Amino acid sequence: MDETGTRNPWVRRLALFAGFATVVTGIVLAVMFMSTPAALLDDGPISPYDAAHTASVPQPVGVRTGLWIEIPALHIALPIHEGDGSNNIPDWVALHYPGTAIPGDSGNSYLYAHGIRGMFGGLLRAKNGEAVVLHDYTSGEQRTFHVSRVIGRTKYNDVSWIYETSSTPLLTLQTCIGADINTDRWVVQAA
């Protein structure tokens, strides 16, 4: 209303326009979200390796047995198998590097897996404090660690992280970030 007590037509028009614009914007955003493929909503490939590769078989489902590593925030859940230190790394497992501490025991336990989404590719988005669970489905025991250090990118031939010592249980997790065996690696530690 103006000073004389009559309604100002411009205020009413402006309010009507603002309401209309809000409704239209909401409809446009809803249509855009509904028509966006799910693959685009997950921020795309994690790394060049993830972009260039897919697992040879889908992640196995069924009854879990034995020791698994699980990082819920990164959508990682893999059984832990013994590795041989070679570049022969099967899909959908985390391998324990020979000669390093048994996962959960005192010392540095070195685990490695492919840099594909669902495997260790999510390590590239790891943040300090995120829970890392060693879950033994045979015994029912669980042990929770937390990401304590995101070391990040390392050279493919930097083996210093394998031989790091620790008087307490330490998990050192490594994945590849490129498609070639001589490309850099990504390393994260959890204590």
N, C-alpha and C positions, 0 to 999 in steps of 0.2 A: 504494500500500500504506500501511496505517496503521502505528503503532508496534509492533503485534503481528505484522506480517508478512502480514496478510490484505489482499486487494484491497478498496478502498473502492468500493462500487457506484456512488456518485455521480460519482466521477471518470470511470469507464467510461461512464456515461450521458451526461455532459457532452461527452466526446470524441466519442461516437457522434452526438450531436445536432449538434455543430459540423461534423462531416464531412458529415452529411446536409444541413445548411443550405448549405454550400459547393456541393455538387452541385446542389441545387435552384436556387440563385442563378445558377450557370453556365448551367443549362438555360433559365431564364427570360430571361437576357440574350441567349443565342443565338437564341431564338425571336423576341425583340423586334427584334434586328438584322436577321434574315432577312425579317421582315415590314415593315420600314421602307422606304417608297419611296425610290429613289435621289435623287429631287428634294429630299427632306428632309435627306439626309445632307450636302448641299453648302452648308448654312447659309442656304438661301433666296435671295431676290433681293438683289443687291448694293446697289441704290439704287431709289428710286421709279421712275426712268426704266426700269430693268431690269425692275421688276415690271409696268410698264404696256405694255412693248413686247417684241416678238420680231422677229427679223430677217425681212425679207420673203422671203428664200430662205435655205436652209441654207448654212453655210460651204462655199465651193467646195473640192473636192479635185482632185488631179491634179498635174501637173508644175508646180513653182514656178519662175518666171522673174522677173528684175528684182530690185529692192531690197525687202526685207522687214524689218519690225521684229518681234523675237521676245523675249518676256519669259517664259521657261519657268516660273518660279515662279507666275506669274499666269495661265498657260494662254492667253497672247496670241501670235498669229502672224498678221500682216496684211501684205499688200503695200502699199507706199507709192506713192501717186499724187499728182500735182500738184493742189492745191486752188485754189479761186478766192476764198476768204475769205467765201463766202456760207454760208447755213444749209442749202444743198443738199448733204447729206452722204450718199453711198451707203453701203449696208451692206457689211461685210467688207473695208473698206480703211481705211488710215490716210492722211489727207491732209496734205500739206506746205503750210504757210501761205506764200502768195506773198510774196517779198521777204525771207524769212528764209534763213539759211545752208542750203546743200545738206546733207542729213543726212550727218554724218561729217566735213564740212569745218570749219575754224575758224569760230567764231561760234555764235550761238544758232539752232538749227533747231527750228522750232515744228511739232509734229505733233498732229493732232486726229482723233478718231473717236468713234463712238457709245458711250454708256455702257451697253452690253449685255454680258452675260457672253460671253466669247470675243472680244469686240472690246476697247474700252478700259474697260469696266466694272470689270475687275479692278484698275485703277489705284487704286480706293478702298481696296484692301487692300495697296498697295505698302509695302515696308519698305526703309529705307536698306540699301545693300549688295547688293540683288538685281540680278542680271545682266540687262542690256538689250543685245540683240545686233542690230546692223545686218548683215544677211546678203544679199549680192548673189549670187543664184543663177545669174546669167548668167556672172559672172567667177569665182565660187567664193570671193571674198573675204569675210571676216567681221571685224567690229570690235566688241569688247565694251566696253560702258559699264557703270556701276553706278549704281543709284539713289543720288543724293547729297543729295537734298532733297525731302521730301514737303511741298509748300507747303500742300496741302489745299484747303479750300473758298475760292473767290473769287467775287466778284460777276460776273454775266454780262457786264457792260460794262467790266470791269477788263482793259484790253489791255496793261498794263505788262509782263506776262510775254512777250508777243510781241516787244516792242522791247528786252528786256534784252540787253545786249551781253556778249560773252565773247571772250577772246583765244585760247581753246582750244575744241575741239569740245564743244558742250553740246546735249543734247536736252531740249526742254521739251515735255511730253506733257500734253494737255488733253482732258477729256471732260465731258459734261453729267451732272448728277445729278438733274435733274427733267425732267418731260415737256414743259414749256413752254420756248420758245426764250429766254425772259427769266428762267429759273431759274439758280441758281448753277452754277459749273463746279468741277472738281477738277483741280488741277495738280500734276505731279510732274516733277522734273528728274533727268537722269542725265548724269554726266560721266565 
